[in-house]
Structures are given as structure tokens and as C-alpha cells.
Amino acid sequence: MSTHATVYLENAIERKREEMISLSFNNHLQSKEVIDASTSLDSLINQYLQLQRTKA
């Protein structure tokens, strides 16, 4: 993947992190909405880390 993919994932991670924080203010931490956002964030982070490993 290219540098474009890295920047895209970094931005997506930041947006999802902000979404999860916002959801946590309005919902319990164990609510479906917060857990779904956390799961999505984990997936994005894993994709980013995999990309970094393939670049190394």
C-alpha cells in the first residue's frame, strides 16, 4: 500500500476515536454503540499496523 493508504488510515483512526469518545459521553461504555465503535477502531488500528509491518 502507498503513503496515501497510511494517511487515509491515520485519518480514519482519528475520526473513529473521536466518534467513540463522543458516543461514550452519551452512552454507557458497555453500550452496543460504544462497543461497535471500539471494534471498528481496533480493526482500523490493526490494518494500520499491518501496513506498517509490510513497509518495514
Residue, then its C-alpha position, 0 to 999 in steps of 0.5 A: m500500500s502507498t503513503h496515501a493508504t497510511v494517511y487515509l488510515e491515520n485519518a480514519i483512526e482519528r475520526k473513529r476515536e473521536e466518534m467513540i469518545s463522543l458516543s461514550f459521553n452519551n452512552h454507557l461504555q458497555s453500550k452496543e454503540v460504544i462497543d461497535a465503535s471500539t471494534s471498528l477502531d481496533s480493526l482500523i488500528n490493526q490494518y494500520l499496523q499491518l501496513q506498517r509491518t509490510k513497509a518495514 
